[in-house]
Amino acid sequence: MTSARILQQGTIHCFTAGLRDEKGKLVNAEVSAVLFDGERLILASDKPIPGEARSAVFAVPMTPQGPDDSRLEYFTTPLIKQAVKYEDLALTADGRHVLATTGFDRIDAESHALNDYNHLLIWPLGEPERVQVVDPDPRDGVEGSLELRSKLDHAIGFPYYKIEGLAAIPGERGDGLLLFGVREQGRAHDDFAYVSRVVGAHYEISEGGNLVFIDQLRELYAFEPGDDPAVRYDCGLSSLEYDPYHARLYLLNSYEVEANGEEHIGGYLWEIGLEDFRGGRRPTLVTTPAGLPLEFEHKAEGLAVLDHDRLFVAYDNDRNYVLGSIDERDERHACEAPYSLLNVS
C-alpha cells in the first residue's frame, strides 16, 4: 500500500499579474501538465499564454526550497507556440526526449482550422528548439499529428474523446510503449462520459529524433474509479506518470461536479506495478499515512516524479480561485498555478 503526505504547497506565478489577452480578458493560469527533467519542472497550460515572448509551455528550476518562478523560461519555438490545449507531458522511456500532447478533443473535417488541437510533439531533453511533430499527415504540409488522430479514432472507438494522459514505459518491442490516457469519450463534446482508459503502441526513436509507432495503437488498460467506495464523485483520468524508481505507473483522476447547487473539485491518485498493468489488474488507491484515501482538495491535472520519494502535483482549477489549504490567502491571483509537493512511502 502506497501512502503520501504533503511536504509543501504553494503557487507558481506563470506570467505577469494582470496580463490580458487581445480581447482585454484577464488571462488565467490553467496548468494541466508537468514533468521533471532532473533540474527543472516543465509545465504546460491548456489555455494560451499570449505575448510574443511567452508560450503555454515554460520551465522553472526546482530548488530545495521548491519551484523558483523568478527564473521562469518560456519555450517560444514556433511549433510549441502553435499547438493549443496542452494536456500532458512525459519523458521517453530512456529519459532522453520530452513528449507533449494536446487534447485531440476537436477537429474540423472540412478544413485545417482546428489542427492545432491535435499535436503530439517531441524534442531532445534540454533542446526545445529542435521540436518535431509526431505522426503528421504526409499528404500535405499542414502541421498536426493527423495520422495519429486517425489511429486514436480507431483505438478509442468514439466520435468524441479527450486525451489527458501521456507516459512512456519500457515495452516488449522498440524503444518503449507510449501510453495515452483518455478522460472523456462519447458522441459529442456535450454528450460524453468520464472514463479512465489507456490506449497505446510501441515506438522507436528515429535517427532524426522523431517518434515512430511500430505496431497498432490499441486499448491497453481501463478501470472504473467509482468501484472504490472511497471515491465520492464521478472522475476522469487527468494524467499518467511513469515511476522508473519503482517500476510502476501512476494514474491521476480529477473531478469537477455540481451537487446541490455547489461546485466540487478534487482528485485521487492511483498506482500500479507494470506487471499488474500488463495483466489488467486494478490499481491501488494512494492513501494518507493514516490509511485514509488521499483526496486532493483541488483539481489535480499534472503529475511529475521528482525522485525516489517525491511527487509534484499541479492543479488546474479553471476559474475557481479558492486556495484552501494551499495558502493563508483566500484566493489566488489569475496568474498563479497552485501545486503540492508529496512524499510517498
Residue frames relative to the residue before (quaternion, step in Angstrom):
aa qw qx qy qz dx dy dz
M 1.0000 0.0000 0.0000 0.0000 0.00 0.00 0.00
T 0.2392 -0.7780 0.5694 0.1155 3.56 -0.78 1.06
S 0.0747 -0.7859 0.6129 0.0334 3.56 -0.94 0.92
A 0.1493 -0.7826 0.6008 0.0653 3.55 -1.24 0.49
R 0.0757 -0.7699 0.6315 0.0515 3.53 -1.16 0.71
I 0.5144 -0.6543 0.4659 0.3002 3.55 -1.13 0.69
L 0.2404 -0.7719 0.5775 0.1137 3.55 -0.83 1.07
Q 0.7956 -0.0557 0.1192 0.5914 3.54 0.99 -0.91
Q 0.0421 -0.7689 0.6361 0.0494 3.56 -1.21 0.58
G 0.1769 0.7875 -0.5771 0.1250 3.53 -1.18 0.48
T 0.4178 -0.6664 0.5392 0.3010 3.53 -1.28 -0.42
I 0.2808 -0.7188 0.6107 0.1773 3.54 -1.27 0.56
H 0.3302 -0.7130 0.5817 0.2102 3.59 -0.89 0.94
C 0.2230 -0.8321 0.5012 0.0817 3.56 -0.36 1.29
F 0.7786 -0.0378 0.0286 0.6257 3.60 1.24 -0.37
T 0.7293 -0.4298 0.3057 0.4359 3.56 -1.32 0.12
A 0.5158 -0.6388 0.4726 0.3203 3.57 -0.92 0.87
G 0.8035 0.2804 -0.2227 0.4756 3.55 -1.01 0.88
L 0.3671 0.7419 -0.4904 0.2727 3.60 1.25 0.13
R 0.0942 -0.7935 0.6006 0.0283 3.56 -0.99 0.92
D 0.4785 -0.6670 0.4921 0.2896 3.55 -1.17 0.59
E 0.7520 -0.4166 0.2611 0.4391 3.57 -1.31 0.00
K 0.6696 0.4674 -0.2988 0.4938 3.58 1.24 -0.31
G 0.5645 -0.6253 0.3687 0.3928 3.55 1.30 0.06
K 0.5003 0.6577 -0.4221 0.3729 3.58 1.27 0.16
L 0.5310 -0.6359 0.4611 0.3180 3.57 -1.01 0.86
V 0.3607 -0.7348 0.5354 0.2082 3.59 -0.79 1.04
N 0.2063 -0.7917 0.5705 0.0716 3.55 -0.93 1.00
A 0.4095 -0.6926 0.5358 0.2561 3.58 -0.94 0.90
E 0.0564 0.7945 -0.5983 0.0866 3.59 -0.70 1.11
V 0.0172 -0.8418 0.5382 -0.0384 3.55 0.56 1.24
S 0.0820 -0.8347 0.5439 -0.0254 3.54 -0.60 1.22
A 0.7867 0.2200 -0.0999 0.5681 3.59 1.25 -0.20
V 0.0688 0.7838 -0.6150 0.0517 3.55 -1.15 0.69
L 0.0516 0.7537 -0.6549 -0.0221 3.54 -1.23 0.56
F 0.3352 -0.7107 0.5818 0.2098 3.54 -1.31 0.38
D 0.2381 -0.8149 0.5177 0.1064 3.57 -0.70 1.11
G 0.6864 -0.4463 0.2720 0.5057 3.55 1.31 0.23
E 0.7872 0.1645 -0.0923 0.5872 3.55 1.25 -0.49
R 0.8100 0.1872 -0.0517 0.5534 3.54 0.98 -0.89
L 0.3927 -0.6279 0.6058 0.2907 3.49 -1.34 0.37
I 0.1444 -0.7344 0.6552 0.1021 3.56 -0.98 0.88
L 0.0693 -0.8135 0.5770 -0.0221 3.56 -0.70 1.13
A 0.0941 -0.7892 0.6045 0.0533 3.56 -1.19 0.53
S 0.3145 -0.7438 0.5698 0.1522 3.52 -1.13 0.84
D 0.3900 -0.7109 0.5237 0.2613 3.57 -1.08 0.63
K 0.6689 0.3583 -0.3114 0.5721 3.56 1.31 0.34
P 0.5685 -0.6075 0.4175 0.3653 3.63 -1.02 0.67
I 0.2120 -0.7078 0.6538 0.1631 3.53 -1.28 0.53
P 0.2851 -0.8302 0.4518 0.1594 3.59 -0.11 1.27
G 0.5396 0.6001 -0.4845 0.3374 3.51 -1.32 0.49
E 0.5542 -0.6411 0.4202 0.3243 3.55 -0.93 0.90
A 0.7536 0.3800 -0.2008 0.4973 3.57 0.99 -0.80
R 0.6570 0.4624 -0.3130 0.5065 3.61 1.28 0.23
S 0.0077 -0.7670 0.6385 0.0631 3.54 -1.34 0.15
A 0.6351 -0.5449 0.3961 0.3780 3.56 -1.32 0.14
V 0.6892 0.3843 -0.2710 0.5513 3.60 1.29 -0.03
F 0.1347 0.7961 -0.5728 0.1410 3.57 -0.77 1.02
A 0.2890 -0.7574 0.5664 0.1484 3.55 -1.28 0.38
V 0.0652 -0.7565 0.6485 0.0550 3.54 -1.26 0.61
P 0.5083 -0.6349 0.4725 0.3395 3.62 -0.99 0.73
M 0.2801 -0.7260 0.6016 0.1806 3.55 -1.16 0.69
T 0.0783 -0.8190 0.5682 -0.0163 3.56 -0.47 1.25
P 0.6739 -0.4656 0.3524 0.4527 3.63 -1.21 0.10
Q 0.6752 0.4719 -0.2873 0.4888 3.59 1.20 -0.47
G 0.6731 -0.4569 0.2984 0.4991 3.59 1.28 -0.09
P 0.7321 -0.3964 0.2888 0.4727 3.62 -1.23 -0.16
D 0.2594 -0.7754 0.5633 0.1190 3.56 -0.93 0.97
D 0.1263 -0.8379 0.5280 0.0553 3.59 0.01 1.27
S 0.4908 0.6333 -0.4525 0.3915 3.62 1.22 0.11
R 0.7327 0.3396 -0.2093 0.5514 3.59 1.28 -0.30
L 0.1962 0.8126 -0.5205 0.1740 3.57 1.07 0.76
E 0.0838 -0.7911 0.6056 0.0196 3.59 -1.00 0.88
Y 0.2839 -0.7579 0.5660 0.1570 3.59 -0.78 1.05
F 0.3388 -0.6974 0.5908 0.2230 3.56 -1.19 0.64
T 0.0448 -0.8696 0.4900 -0.0408 3.56 -0.19 1.30
T 0.2895 0.7307 -0.5550 0.2727 3.60 1.15 0.46
P 0.6010 -0.6280 0.3405 0.3585 3.64 -0.79 0.98
L 0.6553 0.5136 -0.3368 0.4396 3.64 0.87 -0.80
I 0.6588 0.4970 -0.3136 0.4697 3.59 1.00 -0.79
K 0.6566 0.4948 -0.3093 0.4778 3.59 1.01 -0.74
Q 0.6479 0.5655 -0.3172 0.3997 3.58 1.06 -0.75
A 0.6584 0.5230 -0.3235 0.4339 3.60 0.90 -0.87
V 0.1917 -0.7997 0.5664 0.0546 3.57 -1.03 0.88
K 0.8365 0.1828 -0.1877 0.4812 3.53 -1.17 0.85
Y 0.0108 0.8026 -0.5903 0.0848 3.54 0.53 1.22
E 0.1192 -0.8283 0.5466 0.0318 3.57 -0.92 0.91
D 0.8117 -0.0709 0.0108 0.5796 3.64 1.10 -0.39
L 0.2175 -0.7389 0.6281 0.1104 3.49 -1.36 0.55
A 0.0223 0.7978 -0.6019 0.0277 3.57 -1.13 0.59
L 0.3734 -0.6520 0.5957 0.2839 3.51 -1.35 0.26
T 0.5304 -0.5689 0.5016 0.3788 3.57 -1.18 0.50
A 0.6976 -0.5086 0.3012 0.4049 3.56 -1.20 0.50
D 0.7037 0.4322 -0.2704 0.4949 3.61 1.13 -0.57
G 0.4973 -0.7053 0.3920 0.3186 3.59 1.30 0.06
R 0.5611 0.6551 -0.3624 0.3531 3.59 1.25 0.13
H 0.7729 0.2416 -0.1515 0.5669 3.61 1.21 -0.30
V 0.3534 -0.6950 0.5888 0.2131 3.53 -1.28 0.59
L 0.1327 -0.7653 0.6269 0.0608 3.55 -1.08 0.85
A 0.0422 -0.7865 0.6162 0.0022 3.57 -1.05 0.80
T 0.0838 -0.8053 0.5860 0.0340 3.57 -0.85 0.95
T 0.3353 -0.6739 0.6180 0.2271 3.50 -1.27 0.62
G 0.7202 -0.5146 0.2885 0.3652 3.55 -1.31 0.13
F 0.2345 -0.7917 0.5277 0.1994 3.63 1.19 -0.49
D 0.4605 0.7274 -0.4140 0.2954 3.61 1.15 0.50
R 0.7778 0.1784 -0.1650 0.5797 3.59 1.23 0.27
I 0.0473 0.7644 -0.6406 0.0557 3.53 -1.19 0.71
D 0.2666 -0.7281 0.6072 0.1734 3.56 -1.18 0.59
A 0.3386 -0.7839 0.4893 0.1771 3.56 -0.41 1.25
E 0.7022 0.4813 -0.2616 0.4548 3.58 1.18 -0.49
S 0.7998 0.1291 -0.0580 0.5833 3.59 1.19 -0.34
H 0.5340 -0.6030 0.4771 0.3516 3.56 -1.32 -0.13
A 0.2992 0.8203 -0.4575 0.1684 3.58 1.28 0.24
L 0.7837 0.3140 -0.1598 0.5116 3.60 1.05 -0.70
N 0.3000 0.7886 -0.4936 0.2108 3.59 1.20 0.34
D 0.6114 0.5920 -0.3594 0.3827 3.60 1.06 -0.68
Y 0.6245 0.5245 -0.3339 0.4727 3.59 1.26 -0.30
N 0.7056 0.4264 -0.2201 0.5214 3.58 1.32 -0.08
H 0.3788 0.7254 -0.4806 0.3153 3.56 0.49 1.23
L 0.0246 -0.6904 0.7199 0.0663 3.49 -1.25 0.72
L 0.1037 -0.8190 0.5644 0.0009 3.55 -0.61 1.20
I 0.0856 -0.7755 0.6233 0.0527 3.55 -1.25 0.55
W 0.1108 0.7672 -0.6306 0.0378 3.56 -1.14 0.68
P 0.5841 -0.5710 0.4275 0.3874 3.61 -1.14 0.51
L 0.5983 -0.5822 0.4073 0.3703 3.56 -1.01 0.80
G 0.8252 0.1949 -0.1705 0.5021 3.56 -0.78 1.06
E 0.7388 0.3596 -0.2134 0.5286 3.61 1.27 -0.06
P 0.0242 -0.8487 0.5282 0.0064 3.63 0.57 1.08
E 0.5647 0.6012 -0.3901 0.4092 3.60 1.19 -0.40
R 0.6755 0.4641 -0.2936 0.4920 3.63 1.22 -0.26
V 0.2423 0.8111 -0.4990 0.1855 3.58 1.20 0.51
Q 0.0647 -0.7708 0.6331 0.0302 3.57 -1.22 0.71
V 0.4525 -0.6384 0.5471 0.2973 3.55 -1.30 0.43
V 0.3162 -0.7413 0.5641 0.1798 3.57 -0.92 0.94
D 0.8805 0.0396 -0.0371 0.4710 3.55 -1.07 0.87
P 0.1648 0.7941 -0.5671 0.1436 3.62 0.69 1.00
D 0.5821 -0.5363 0.4627 0.3994 3.55 -1.31 0.18
P 0.3231 -0.7913 0.4807 0.1959 3.63 -0.46 1.11
R 0.6008 0.6198 -0.3471 0.3666 3.59 1.24 -0.26
D 0.7863 0.1302 -0.1166 0.5926 3.58 1.23 -0.14
G 0.5447 -0.6530 0.4329 0.2991 3.54 -1.25 0.28
V 0.4386 0.6980 -0.4597 0.3303 3.59 1.24 0.27
E 0.4425 -0.7177 0.4710 0.2592 3.56 -0.78 1.02
G 0.4815 0.6313 -0.5163 0.3210 3.53 -1.21 0.68
S 0.4323 -0.6911 0.5150 0.2652 3.58 -1.09 0.72
L 0.0372 0.8699 -0.4897 0.0456 3.54 0.73 1.14
E 0.6041 0.5147 -0.3642 0.4874 3.60 1.10 -0.51
L 0.6299 0.5194 -0.3320 0.4724 3.57 1.00 -0.77
R 0.6209 0.5438 -0.3582 0.4363 3.59 0.95 -0.76
S 0.6408 0.5201 -0.3266 0.4606 3.60 0.98 -0.82
K 0.6553 0.5055 -0.3087 0.4689 3.58 1.03 -0.78
L 0.6340 0.5127 -0.3263 0.4782 3.58 1.06 -0.73
D 0.5890 0.5724 -0.3602 0.4424 3.60 1.02 -0.79
H 0.7022 0.4743 -0.2627 0.4613 3.56 0.85 -1.05
A 0.7007 0.4842 -0.2830 0.4410 3.60 0.86 -0.93
I 0.7256 0.4330 -0.2459 0.4749 3.60 0.97 -0.86
G 0.2887 -0.8338 0.4380 0.1717 3.57 1.11 -0.65
F 0.6598 0.4396 -0.3240 0.5163 3.60 1.20 0.41
P 0.5448 -0.6348 0.4244 0.3465 3.62 -1.06 0.63
Y 0.7641 0.2142 -0.1489 0.5899 3.59 1.19 -0.48
Y 0.1742 0.7571 -0.6215 0.1006 3.57 -1.08 0.77
K 0.1995 -0.7588 0.6064 0.1290 3.52 -1.33 0.27
I 0.2624 -0.7562 0.5861 0.1254 3.55 -0.82 1.10
E 0.0444 0.8085 -0.5859 0.0341 3.58 -0.85 0.97
G 0.7238 0.3850 -0.2502 0.5151 3.60 1.23 -0.02
L 0.0400 0.7781 -0.6257 0.0383 3.56 -1.16 0.66
A 0.2033 0.7550 -0.6048 0.1510 3.58 -0.89 0.97
A 0.1987 -0.7429 0.6243 0.1376 3.54 -1.22 0.56
I 0.0479 -0.7985 0.5999 -0.0141 3.56 -0.81 1.04
P 0.6338 -0.4972 0.3956 0.4411 3.62 -1.19 0.27
G 0.1399 -0.8127 0.5638 0.0452 3.55 -0.98 0.86
E 0.6230 -0.5440 0.4167 0.3771 3.52 -1.34 -0.10
R 0.7699 0.2278 -0.1302 0.5817 3.58 1.27 -0.28
G 0.8351 0.2547 -0.1502 0.4638 3.53 -1.28 0.35
D 0.7436 -0.3914 0.3126 0.4428 3.54 -1.12 -0.80
G 0.7938 -0.2046 0.1224 0.5595 3.58 1.23 -0.02
L 0.4427 -0.6458 0.5546 0.2818 3.52 -1.42 -0.05
L 0.2103 -0.7906 0.5666 0.0982 3.57 -0.65 1.15
L 0.1708 -0.8084 0.5621 0.0359 3.54 -0.78 1.13
F 0.1316 -0.7517 0.6423 0.0718 3.56 -1.06 0.86
G 0.2462 -0.7748 0.5665 0.1349 3.57 -0.86 0.99
V 0.2361 -0.7767 0.5745 0.1047 3.58 -0.81 1.06
R 0.2183 -0.7972 0.5554 0.0913 3.57 -0.76 1.09
E 0.8036 0.1051 -0.0143 0.5856 3.58 0.97 -0.90
Q 0.1003 0.7709 -0.6279 0.0383 3.56 -1.15 0.63
G 0.3013 0.7506 -0.5481 0.2130 3.54 -1.10 0.71
R 0.7470 -0.3988 0.2971 0.4412 3.53 -1.27 -0.44
A 0.7976 -0.0545 0.0859 0.5945 3.58 1.09 -0.73
H 0.7014 -0.4830 0.3209 0.4145 3.58 -1.30 0.22
D 0.7356 0.3400 -0.2207 0.5427 3.58 1.24 -0.35
D 0.7086 0.3305 -0.2391 0.5757 3.58 1.27 0.41
F 0.4077 0.7075 -0.4638 0.3437 3.56 0.35 1.26
A 0.3099 -0.7032 0.5984 0.2265 3.55 -1.38 0.09
Y 0.4608 -0.6344 0.5358 0.3132 3.56 -1.19 0.57
V 0.0103 -0.8006 0.5979 -0.0379 3.55 -0.93 0.93
S 0.2209 -0.7123 0.6420 0.1776 3.52 -1.43 0.14
R 0.2041 0.7784 -0.5479 0.2285 3.52 0.24 1.39
V 0.1556 -0.7619 0.6208 0.1000 3.54 -1.25 0.53
V 0.0320 -0.7614 0.6475 0.0062 3.55 -0.88 1.01
G 0.1245 0.8233 -0.5452 0.0969 3.58 -1.08 0.48
A 0.1550 -0.7566 0.6283 0.0941 3.52 -1.41 0.02
H 0.5453 -0.5856 0.4822 0.3567 3.54 -1.29 0.39
Y 0.1218 -0.7992 0.5876 0.0357 3.54 -1.17 0.63
E 0.1739 -0.7165 0.6542 0.1685 3.48 -1.46 0.15
I 0.3603 -0.6758 0.5868 0.2628 3.55 -1.24 0.45
S 0.3783 -0.7587 0.4921 0.1978 3.56 -0.63 1.17
E 0.6780 -0.4676 0.3636 0.4354 3.56 -1.30 0.16
G 0.6822 0.4787 -0.2801 0.4764 3.57 1.15 -0.58
G 0.5726 -0.6423 0.3577 0.3630 3.57 1.27 0.12
N 0.5531 0.5828 -0.4236 0.4183 3.59 1.17 0.38
L 0.4700 -0.6548 0.5144 0.2927 3.55 -1.29 0.37
V 0.0818 -0.7906 0.6068 -0.0023 3.56 -0.89 1.05
F 0.3483 -0.7264 0.5518 0.2157 3.58 -0.79 1.00
I 0.1907 -0.8195 0.5356 0.0718 3.58 -0.90 0.94
D 0.7619 0.1379 -0.1903 0.6035 3.58 1.26 0.24
Q 0.7224 -0.4836 0.2971 0.3950 3.55 -1.31 0.13
L 0.4537 -0.6428 0.5470 0.2859 3.54 -1.08 0.80
R 0.1039 0.8076 -0.5622 0.1448 3.58 -0.73 1.07
E 0.5929 -0.5448 0.4290 0.4094 3.59 -1.23 0.25
L 0.1607 -0.8059 0.5675 0.0517 3.54 -0.93 0.99
Y 0.8167 -0.0151 0.0807 0.5712 3.58 1.05 -0.65
A 0.1097 0.7636 -0.6348 0.0440 3.55 -1.25 0.52
F 0.0680 0.7747 -0.6285 0.0157 3.54 -1.18 0.58
E 0.3773 -0.7092 0.5524 0.2226 3.54 -1.29 0.39
P 0.3613 -0.7599 0.4916 0.2243 3.63 -0.32 1.19
G 0.6567 0.5608 -0.3090 0.3985 3.57 1.00 -0.83
D 0.5234 0.6244 -0.4239 0.3956 3.60 1.22 -0.14
D 0.6276 0.4844 -0.3377 0.5074 3.58 1.25 -0.31
P 0.4517 -0.7235 0.4442 0.2742 3.63 -0.64 1.02
A 0.5907 0.5860 -0.3710 0.4123 3.61 1.20 -0.33
V 0.6199 0.5473 -0.3418 0.4466 3.59 1.21 -0.47
R 0.2642 -0.8358 0.4707 0.1006 3.55 -0.43 1.26
Y 0.8060 0.1994 -0.0758 0.5522 3.60 1.11 -0.65
D 0.6380 -0.5271 0.4111 0.3822 3.53 -1.31 0.42
C 0.1074 -0.8344 0.5406 -0.0040 3.58 -0.59 1.19
G 0.1415 -0.7385 0.6456 0.1337 3.49 -1.36 0.34
L 0.5935 -0.5699 0.4296 0.3722 3.56 -1.21 0.50
S 0.1051 -0.8302 0.5464 0.0341 3.60 -0.82 0.96
S 0.8048 -0.0395 -0.0079 0.5922 3.62 1.20 -0.18
L 0.1783 -0.7217 0.6542 0.1389 3.52 -1.35 0.46
E 0.0353 0.7998 -0.5986 0.0266 3.58 -1.07 0.67
Y 0.2962 -0.7474 0.5736 0.1572 3.55 -0.85 1.05
D 0.1827 -0.7663 0.6107 0.0803 3.55 -0.95 0.99
P 0.2093 -0.8233 0.5136 0.1212 3.62 -0.09 1.23
Y 0.5766 0.6030 -0.3783 0.4010 3.60 1.20 -0.40
H 0.7983 0.2229 -0.1025 0.5500 3.58 1.11 -0.66
A 0.4037 -0.7367 0.4576 0.2913 3.62 1.27 0.24
R 0.5452 0.5895 -0.4185 0.4243 3.53 0.80 1.05
L 0.3611 -0.7014 0.5759 0.2144 3.51 -1.37 0.29
Y 0.2332 -0.7336 0.6201 0.1512 3.54 -1.05 0.83
L 0.1160 -0.7562 0.6413 0.0578 3.54 -1.11 0.81
L 0.1633 -0.7977 0.5780 0.0545 3.56 -0.62 1.17
N 0.1402 -0.7671 0.6222 0.0696 3.55 -1.03 0.92
S 0.0154 -0.7711 0.6327 0.0703 3.55 -1.22 0.41
Y 0.1544 -0.7769 0.6025 0.0984 3.53 -1.28 0.41
E 0.0125 -0.7418 0.6704 0.0119 3.51 -1.33 0.53
V 0.1662 0.8005 -0.5427 0.1924 3.54 -0.12 1.32
E 0.2853 -0.7160 0.6023 0.2079 3.52 -1.31 0.28
A 0.0386 0.7894 -0.6085 0.0715 3.56 -0.79 1.06
N 0.8435 -0.0160 -0.0462 0.5349 3.54 -0.79 1.08
G 0.7102 -0.4831 0.2482 0.4479 3.53 0.99 0.92
E 0.6633 0.4768 -0.2980 0.4938 3.59 1.26 0.15
E 0.4076 -0.7093 0.5221 0.2413 3.57 -1.00 0.86
H 0.0735 -0.7728 0.6296 0.0306 3.54 -1.08 0.86
I 0.0044 0.7816 -0.6232 0.0246 3.55 -0.87 1.02
G 0.2625 0.7601 -0.5647 0.1859 3.56 -1.17 0.55
G 0.1599 -0.7975 0.5723 0.1048 3.52 -1.22 -0.35
Y 0.2683 -0.7331 0.6071 0.1481 3.52 -1.42 0.18
L 0.2484 -0.7557 0.5896 0.1401 3.54 -1.26 0.50
W 0.0983 -0.7845 0.6122 0.0103 3.54 -0.98 1.00
E 0.1027 -0.7759 0.6162 0.0880 3.55 -1.23 0.49
I 0.0023 0.7835 -0.6210 0.0228 3.53 -1.22 0.64
G 0.4655 -0.6650 0.5084 0.2874 3.57 -0.97 0.85
L 0.6217 -0.5826 0.3650 0.3754 3.56 -1.10 0.64
E 0.6369 0.5191 -0.3442 0.4544 3.60 1.00 -0.69
D 0.6592 0.4836 -0.3060 0.4878 3.59 1.00 -0.79
F 0.5985 0.5504 -0.3556 0.4609 3.59 1.09 -0.68
R 0.6836 0.4745 -0.2884 0.4737 3.58 0.85 -0.93
G 0.6978 0.4639 -0.2668 0.4760 3.57 1.14 -0.61
G 0.4931 -0.7016 0.4039 0.3187 3.59 1.29 0.05
R 0.3870 0.7318 -0.4824 0.2863 3.59 1.17 0.42
R 0.6058 -0.5875 0.4006 0.3570 3.54 -1.22 0.49
P 0.4536 -0.6779 0.4945 0.3002 3.61 -1.00 0.72
T 0.4431 -0.6726 0.5299 0.2654 3.54 -1.33 0.32
L 0.4199 -0.6980 0.5241 0.2485 3.55 -0.92 0.94
V 0.3939 -0.7009 0.5436 0.2411 3.58 -0.85 0.98
T 0.2150 -0.7996 0.5551 0.0792 3.56 -0.94 0.97
T 0.5659 -0.5036 0.4961 0.4243 3.51 -1.37 -0.13
P 0.6684 -0.4834 0.3484 0.4452 3.64 -1.19 0.20
A 0.6506 0.5100 -0.3150 0.4662 3.60 1.18 -0.48
G 0.5759 -0.6214 0.3659 0.3851 3.59 1.29 -0.03
L 0.5187 0.6160 -0.4268 0.4115 3.57 1.26 0.16
P 0.6140 -0.5488 0.3927 0.4094 3.63 -1.10 0.47
L 0.3626 -0.6958 0.5715 0.2403 3.59 -0.98 0.84
E 0.0417 0.7926 -0.6046 0.0677 3.57 -0.52 1.20
F 0.3445 -0.7474 0.5329 0.1969 3.57 -0.63 1.13
E 0.4063 -0.7180 0.5107 0.2421 3.58 -1.03 0.78
H 0.7138 0.3465 -0.2324 0.5624 3.58 1.32 -0.13
K 0.6156 -0.5649 0.4051 0.3712 3.57 -1.30 0.36
A 0.2106 -0.8181 0.5284 0.0841 3.56 -0.05 1.34
E 0.0110 -0.8469 0.5284 -0.0595 3.57 -0.51 1.22
G 0.7918 0.2081 -0.1177 0.5620 3.62 1.12 -0.51
L 0.0466 -0.8031 0.5938 -0.0187 3.57 -1.01 0.86
A 0.0119 0.7906 -0.6116 0.0287 3.57 -0.97 0.92
V 0.3434 -0.6876 0.6000 0.2218 3.55 -1.11 0.78
L 0.2528 -0.7917 0.5419 0.1247 3.58 -0.68 1.12
D 0.7675 -0.1647 0.1462 0.6020 3.56 0.97 -0.87
H 0.8136 -0.2735 0.1834 0.4793 3.58 -1.26 -0.33
D 0.8285 0.2700 -0.0821 0.4837 3.58 1.00 -0.83
R 0.7607 0.4048 -0.1988 0.4668 3.63 1.17 -0.29
L 0.1453 -0.7587 0.6318 0.0635 3.50 -1.21 0.78
F 0.2275 -0.7343 0.6227 0.1457 3.53 -1.25 0.59
V 0.1023 -0.7944 0.5983 0.0219 3.58 -0.81 1.05
A 0.1451 -0.7742 0.6126 0.0649 3.58 -0.84 1.03
Y 0.2426 -0.7883 0.5557 0.1045 3.56 -1.00 0.90
D 0.1215 -0.7516 0.6450 0.0651 3.54 -1.13 0.81
N 0.0590 -0.8442 0.5326 -0.0131 3.55 -0.04 1.32
D 0.4348 -0.6986 0.4556 0.3397 3.58 1.28 0.23
R 0.8052 -0.2492 0.1909 0.5031 3.62 -0.78 -0.99
N 0.4681 0.6214 -0.4727 0.4139 3.59 1.21 0.43
Y 0.1732 -0.8381 0.5148 0.0501 3.60 -0.51 1.20
V 0.4391 0.7156 -0.4516 0.3020 3.61 1.26 -0.06
L 0.3032 -0.7829 0.5222 0.1497 3.57 -0.88 0.97
G 0.2208 -0.8011 0.5307 0.1666 3.60 1.09 -0.54
S 0.8296 -0.1872 0.1487 0.5046 3.59 -0.89 -0.93
I 0.4492 0.7053 -0.4466 0.3182 3.61 1.26 -0.13
D 0.8008 -0.0352 0.0989 0.5896 3.57 0.96 -0.92
E 0.5702 -0.6014 0.4348 0.3523 3.55 -1.20 0.50
R 0.5419 0.5839 -0.4093 0.4450 3.59 1.24 -0.25
D 0.5430 -0.6327 0.4399 0.3336 3.57 -1.12 0.61
E 0.8224 0.0916 0.0044 0.5615 3.57 0.93 -0.95
R 0.4469 -0.6514 0.5429 0.2850 3.53 -1.25 0.55
H 0.4968 -0.5784 0.5341 0.3653 3.53 -1.33 0.21
A 0.6389 -0.5510 0.3695 0.3894 3.59 -1.15 0.54
C 0.6707 0.5145 -0.2981 0.4434 3.60 1.13 -0.58
E 0.6491 0.5520 -0.3051 0.4254 3.60 1.25 -0.22
A 0.1792 -0.7480 0.6309 0.1016 3.54 -1.16 0.80
P 0.3232 -0.7668 0.5181 0.1980 3.63 -0.61 1.04
Y 0.0392 -0.7967 0.6030 0.0033 3.56 -1.18 0.59
S 0.1732 -0.7342 0.6387 0.1519 3.54 -1.41 0.21
L 0.2278 -0.7273 0.6320 0.1401 3.53 -1.18 0.71
L 0.1337 -0.8298 0.5417 0.0127 3.57 -0.64 1.18
N 0.2389 -0.6962 0.6502 0.1883 3.52 -1.30 0.53
V 0.1387 -0.8024 0.5778 0.0546 3.58 -0.79 1.02
S 0.0284 0.7940 -0.6057 0.0435 3.55 -1.08 0.74
